[in-house]
């Protein structure tokens, strides 16, 4: 009889739970108590157990022993916590009435080929006068040189290091790496992008980091910097509800802020832009209007300004010195929050077309097989989680009608998907231009590194 290998797939790992997780096609990896076969979460699988587990009333994603429910309810992490001072519900959300007219929008799968052809024609017409082709500009930065050449880093880690190096390279080129700045990482996750910015600015003074992440995150790297001159603060809040003007450090010190993000998903990019540029407008009812620098609409001939100082505005005004955000998941955008509505309307487009283009944008990343994109070797639990999240992001394909799928090649569908992404991004460029910034879109890494490989950057333009 062949020997059973206790590898967590064929059989449970020693000292680990014996419950087989069908979705993950492996056994649970939780450590069990002495003499136990199953972990607490899967104790119901042990029919000999006298204690019964039930779903937690606060979050049914986890379970609790029924006889310990009262004790658990007092300390459950899903229990509502007091809201921080910078939490203002829906402060960055768009007007809700604008989305009420298309709640019953027809899905892409239910459209005829003629309807899809008409939408694609509208999209191509909207590109008239616009540059639909993005330039590739893959950069690097010395701060990541050692890590990029470390053989201990696996393929997955190396892929993300290349992306982070290019983002820092673009920030360096735009003079966005320097002292006396507050870097705000939206959708920070573990905080790795802020970590590398910190490494690049080790000799710089008065550098502060705000890491915005709505979820409680494991394997955070910002804890490694507690004894450094730079300060790291985490804001566990959804961007939709974040009022930056009420964050204590920003309110008291008022530093120029630089926004960064790596794969800021869908509507989160629009919420971040609203968070940066709409806060001052919404606070005008609470205080006299501040004096501001006059900024131009921005042209290619204008030169970008250096980072702005606190003296550029009055007390309480948020001064944005620039941004560098790697975009992601346009199929998760939301018309309500989208900042490019004026851009769409100027081209005869509205929420119905946006809904369709948003869905069709997923065609840009669903043409490649999951196997080809999933690394074979995981470097520990932290990277395994990252890998799963990335595959989920890049594998969200809108169902394609059969009559369209059979007549349009996969390459053409992928091209249409990328055009949809670019059109949505042009709306963001238009918004930033209206705010007096010089924005840019470019490919910052190759598609074999990431299918989501577009970087949005912007710096303010001083009026001459």
C-alpha positions in Angstrom: 0.0 0.0 0.0 1.4 3.4 -1.0 2.5 5.6 1.9 0.2 8.6 2.5 2.1 11.9 2.5 1.0 14.3 5.2 1.4 17.4 3.0 -1.9 19.1 3.8 -3.4 18.0 0.5 -3.3 14.2 0.6 -3.6 14.1 4.3 -3.6 16.7 7.2 -0.4 18.1 8.3 0.9 16.8 11.7 -0.8 18.6 14.6 -3.2 20.4 12.2 -7.0 20.2 11.6 -8.3 17.2 9.8 -11.1 19.1 8.1 -10.9 19.1 4.3 -11.7 22.5 2.8 -13.3 21.7 -0.6 -13.0 25.2 -2.0 -9.3 25.3 -1.4 -8.7 21.6 -2.2 -6.6 21.0 0.9 -6.9 20.3 4.6 -7.4 23.1 7.1 -4.0 24.4 8.4 -5.2 25.5 11.9 -3.3 24.0 14.9 -5.5 21.7 17.0 -5.6 21.4 20.8 -4.1 18.4 22.6 -6.0 15.3 21.8 -8.2 17.1 19.3 -8.7 16.1 15.7 -10.4 19.4 14.5 -9.7 23.1 15.2 -12.3 25.2 17.0 -13.7 26.5 13.7 -14.4 23.0 12.4 -15.3 21.4 15.7 -18.8 20.6 14.5 -17.2 18.0 12.2 -16.2 16.0 15.3 -19.5 14.2 16.1 -18.0 13.0 19.4 -17.8 16.6 20.7 -20.2 17.6 23.4 -19.9 21.3 22.5 -21.8 22.8 19.5 -20.5 25.7 17.4 -22.8 28.3 15.8 -22.3 31.2 13.4 -21.3 34.4 15.2 -24.3 36.8 15.1 -22.0 39.7 14.3 -20.2 38.0 11.4 -21.4 34.6 10.2 -18.1 34.0 8.4 -16.8 32.6 11.7 -18.3 30.4 14.4 -18.2 30.3 18.2 -19.0 27.7 20.9 -22.7 28.2 21.8 -22.0 28.0 25.5 -19.4 30.8 25.1 -21.5 33.2 23.0 -22.0 35.9 25.6 -18.2 36.0 26.3 -17.4 36.1 22.6 -19.8 38.9 21.9 -17.9 41.2 24.2 -14.6 40.8 22.4 -15.5 39.8 18.8 -13.4 41.8 16.3 -16.6 42.3 14.2 -18.2 44.3 17.0 -18.9 47.9 16.1 -16.1 50.1 17.3 -16.4 53.8 18.1 -15.9 55.8 14.9 -12.7 57.8 14.7 -12.9 61.6 14.4 -12.0 61.5 10.7 -14.9 59.2 9.9 -17.7 61.2 8.1 -20.2 58.8 6.5 -20.2 59.1 2.7 -18.2 62.3 2.7 -16.4 61.2 -0.5 -19.4 59.5 -2.1 -21.0 60.9 -5.2 -24.6 62.1 -5.3 -27.0 59.2 -4.9 -29.8 60.5 -7.1 -27.6 60.3 -10.2 -27.6 56.5 -10.2 -31.4 56.0 -9.7 -32.3 56.1 -13.4 -30.4 52.9 -14.4 -30.9 50.4 -11.6 -32.5 48.0 -14.1 -29.6 48.2 -16.6 -29.3 45.3 -18.9 -26.3 43.1 -18.3 -23.7 42.5 -21.0 -24.7 38.8 -21.2 -28.3 39.7 -22.1 -27.4 42.2 -24.9 -27.6 41.3 -28.6 -24.6 41.5 -30.9 -26.2 44.6 -32.5 -26.4 46.4 -29.1 -22.8 45.6 -28.3 -21.7 46.7 -31.8 -23.5 50.0 -31.1 -21.8 50.5 -27.8 -18.4 49.8 -29.3 -19.1 52.3 -32.0 -20.0 54.9 -29.4 -16.8 54.2 -27.5 -14.7 54.6 -30.6 -16.5 57.9 -31.4 -15.8 59.1 -27.9 -12.0 58.6 -28.5 -12.0 61.2 -31.4 -9.4 63.8 -30.5 -8.0 61.7 -27.6 -4.8 59.6 -27.5 -6.0 56.0 -27.1 -2.5 54.6 -27.1 -0.5 54.7 -23.9 3.3 54.9 -23.9 5.3 52.3 -22.0 7.8 53.7 -19.5 9.2 51.0 -17.2 11.5 52.6 -14.6 13.4 51.4 -11.5 14.8 52.9 -8.3 18.0 52.2 -6.4 16.1 51.7 -3.2 15.0 48.3 -4.5 18.2 47.3 -6.1 19.3 44.9 -3.4 15.8 43.2 -3.1 15.6 42.9 -6.9 18.9 41.0 -6.9 18.2 38.8 -3.9 17.8 35.2 -5.0 15.7 34.5 -1.8 12.8 36.4 -3.3 10.6 34.1 -5.4 8.9 34.9 -8.7 5.8 36.3 -7.1 7.8 38.7 -4.8 10.1 39.6 -7.6 7.1 40.6 -9.8 5.8 43.0 -7.1 9.2 44.4 -6.4 9.5 45.3 -10.1 6.2 47.2 -9.9 7.1 49.0 -6.8 10.5 50.0 -8.2 8.9 51.4 -11.3 6.3 53.4 -9.2 9.2 54.9 -7.2 11.1 55.6 -10.4 8.2 57.7 -11.7 7.9 59.5 -8.4 11.6 60.3 -8.5 11.2 61.6 -12.1 8.3 63.9 -11.0 10.3 65.1 -7.9 7.7 63.5 -5.5 10.3 61.9 -3.3 11.7 64.3 -0.8 11.6 65.7 2.8 8.7 67.5 4.5 6.0 65.5 2.9 3.1 63.3 4.1 2.6 60.3 1.9 -0.9 58.8 1.9 -1.1 55.3 0.7 -4.7 54.5 -0.3 -5.7 50.8 -0.2 -2.4 50.2 1.7 -2.9 46.5 2.6 0.4 45.5 4.2 2.0 48.9 3.5 4.7 47.6 1.2 4.7 50.6 -1.1 5.1 53.0 1.8 7.9 50.8 3.1 9.9 51.2 -0.1 9.2 55.0 -0.2 10.6 55.1 3.4 13.7 53.1 2.3 14.2 55.6 -0.6 13.9 58.5 1.9 15.9 57.2 4.8 18.1 60.3 4.8 15.2 62.7 4.4 13.7 64.6 7.4 10.2 65.2 8.4 8.5 62.4 6.4 5.2 61.1 7.5 3.1 58.1 6.3 -0.7 57.6 6.5 -1.8 54.2 5.5 -5.5 54.0 4.6 -7.0 50.5 4.6 -10.5 49.5 5.6 -9.7 45.9 6.5 -7.7 44.5 9.4 -4.5 43.3 7.7 -2.0 40.6 8.6 1.7 40.6 8.0 1.9 44.5 8.0 5.4 45.8 7.3 4.9 49.3 8.8 5.5 47.9 12.2 9.2 47.5 11.3 9.6 51.3 11.2 8.6 52.1 14.8 12.2 53.2 15.8 12.9 55.3 12.7 12.6 59.1 12.3 9.7 58.7 9.9 6.2 58.2 11.4 3.7 55.6 10.3 0.0 55.9 11.2 -2.7 53.5 10.0 -6.2 54.7 9.4 -8.6 51.7 9.4 -11.5 53.3 7.5 -13.1 53.0 4.1 -11.9 55.8 1.7 -15.6 56.6 1.1 -15.9 57.9 4.7 -12.4 59.5 5.2 -12.2 63.2 5.9 -8.5 64.0 5.6 -9.0 67.4 7.0 -9.9 65.8 10.3 -7.0 63.5 10.6 -5.1 64.9 13.7 -1.6 65.0 12.0 -2.9 66.7 8.8 -5.0 69.1 10.9 -2.2 70.1 13.2 0.8 70.0 11.0 -0.7 70.7 7.6 2.0 69.1 5.5 1.8 68.9 1.7 0.4 65.5 0.9 1.3 63.0 -1.9 -1.1 60.2 -2.7 0.2 56.8 -3.7 -1.5 53.5 -4.3 -0.6 50.1 -5.9 -3.6 48.5 -7.6 -6.3 50.8 -6.1 -9.3 48.8 -7.1 -12.2 50.2 -9.2 -14.2 52.9 -7.4 -11.6 53.3 -4.7 -9.5 55.4 -7.2 -12.4 57.8 -7.7 -13.1 57.9 -3.9 -9.4 58.7 -3.3 -9.5 61.5 -5.8 -12.6 62.9 -4.2 -11.0 62.5 -0.8 -8.0 64.6 -2.0 -9.7 67.3 -3.9 -13.3 67.6 -2.7 -12.6 68.0 1.1 -11.8 71.7 0.8 -14.9 72.3 -1.2 -17.2 70.5 1.3 -15.6 72.3 4.2 -16.2 75.8 2.8 -19.5 75.9 4.5 -17.8 75.5 7.8 -15.2 78.3 7.5 -14.4 81.3 5.3 -13.1 80.3 1.8 -9.3 80.0 1.9 -6.9 81.8 -0.3 -5.4 79.5 -2.9 -2.7 79.5 -5.5 -4.1 80.1 -9.0 -3.5 76.9 -10.9 -3.8 76.6 -14.7 -5.8 74.0 -16.6 -2.5 72.5 -17.7 -0.9 71.9 -21.0 2.0 69.8 -22.2 4.1 73.0 -22.5 3.7 74.0 -18.8 6.3 72.9 -16.4 5.3 71.0 -13.2 5.8 72.7 -9.9 7.9 71.4 -7.0 6.0 70.1 -4.0 3.9 72.9 -2.4 4.5 74.0 1.1 2.1 74.7 3.9 2.3 78.5 3.1 0.6 77.8 -0.2 -2.8 77.8 1.5 -4.5 79.0 4.7 -4.9 77.0 7.9 -7.1 74.0 7.3 -6.6 73.7 3.6 -5.3 70.4 2.2 -2.4 71.0 -0.1 -1.9 68.1 -2.7 1.6 68.0 -4.1 1.1 65.1 -6.5 -0.1 61.5 -6.9 1.1 58.2 -8.3 -1.5 55.5 -8.4 -1.4 52.1 -10.1 -4.9 51.5 -11.4 -6.9 48.3 -11.2 -10.2 46.6 -11.7 -12.2 49.1 -13.8 -15.1 46.6 -13.8 -15.6 47.5 -10.2 -16.0 51.2 -10.9 -19.3 52.9 -9.9 -21.0 55.8 -11.7 -22.1 57.3 -8.5 -18.5 57.9 -7.4 -16.9 58.3 -10.8 -15.1 61.7 -11.1 -15.2 61.8 -14.9 -19.0 62.3 -15.4 -18.5 65.7 -17.1 -16.0 64.1 -19.5 -18.5 61.4 -20.4 -21.4 63.9 -20.8 -19.3 66.1 -23.1 -19.0 63.1 -25.4 -22.7 62.3 -25.4 -22.3 59.4 -22.9 -24.1 58.8 -19.7 -24.6 56.2 -16.9 -25.9 53.6 -19.3 -22.8 53.7 -21.5 -20.6 53.9 -18.4 -22.2 50.7 -17.0 -21.6 48.9 -20.2 -18.0 50.1 -20.7 -17.2 49.3 -17.0 -18.4 45.7 -17.5 -16.7 45.3 -20.9 -13.4 46.5 -19.4 -13.0 43.1 -17.7 -12.4 41.6 -21.2 -8.9 43.2 -21.0 -7.8 40.8 -18.3 -9.8 37.6 -18.8 -8.2 36.4 -22.0 -5.2 34.7 -20.3 -5.7 31.4 -18.5 -5.6 31.2 -14.8 -2.9 28.6 -14.9 -0.5 30.8 -16.9 -0.9 33.6 -14.5 -0.7 31.7 -11.2 2.8 31.3 -9.7 3.7 27.7 -9.0 5.6 28.3 -5.8 4.3 30.3 -2.9 6.7 31.9 -0.5 4.8 31.4 2.7 1.3 32.3 3.9 1.6 36.0 3.3 2.5 35.6 -0.4 -0.2 32.9 -0.8 -2.8 35.3 0.2 -1.5 38.0 -2.1 -1.5 35.5 -5.0 -5.1 34.5 -4.4 -6.2 38.2 -4.3 -4.4 39.0 -7.5 -5.9 36.0 -9.3 -9.4 37.1 -8.2 -8.8 40.6 -9.4 -7.5 39.6 -12.8 -10.0 36.8 -13.3 -13.3 38.8 -13.0 -14.6 38.4 -16.5 -18.0 39.6 -17.6 -20.0 36.9 -19.3 -19.8 37.4 -23.1 -22.9 36.7 -25.2 -22.4 33.5 -27.3 -23.4 35.3 -30.6 -20.7 37.9 -29.9 -18.1 35.5 -28.6 -18.3 33.4 -31.7 -17.8 36.3 -34.2 -15.2 38.4 -32.4 -11.7 37.0 -31.6 -10.3 36.9 -28.1 -7.6 39.4 -29.2 -10.2 41.9 -30.4 -12.2 41.5 -27.2 -9.1 42.1 -25.1 -8.4 45.2 -27.2 -11.9 46.5 -26.7 -11.6 45.9 -22.9 -8.4 47.9 -22.8 -10.1 50.8 -24.7 -12.9 50.8 -22.2 -10.3 51.0 -19.4 -8.5 53.9 -21.1 -11.7 55.8 -21.8 -12.7 55.6 -18.1 -9.2 56.7 -17.2 -9.4 59.7 -19.6 -12.3 60.9 -17.5 -10.0 60.9 -14.5 -7.4 62.9 -16.5 -10.1 65.4 -17.3 -11.0 65.8 -13.7 -7.4 66.3 -12.6 -6.9 68.9 -15.3 -9.9 70.8 -14.0 -8.3 70.8 -10.6 -5.2 72.5 -12.1 -3.0 69.4 -12.4 -0.9 67.9 -15.2 -1.9 64.2 -15.3 -0.5 61.4 -17.2 -1.3 57.7 -18.0 1.4 55.2 -19.0 2.3 51.6 -18.8 4.6 51.3 -15.8 5.3 47.6 -16.1 4.9 44.8 -18.7 1.8 42.6 -19.0 3.7 39.5 -18.1 4.4 41.1 -14.7 0.8 42.4 -14.2 -2.2 42.6 -16.5 -3.2 45.7 -14.5 -0.2 47.8 -15.6 -1.3 51.4 -16.0 0.0 54.2 -13.7 -1.9 57.4 -13.1 0.4 60.3 -12.1 -0.3 64.0 -11.6 1.5 67.1 -10.3 0.2 70.7 -9.9 0.9 73.3 -12.6 1.7 76.8 -11.4 0.2 79.5 -13.6 2.9 81.6 -15.2 
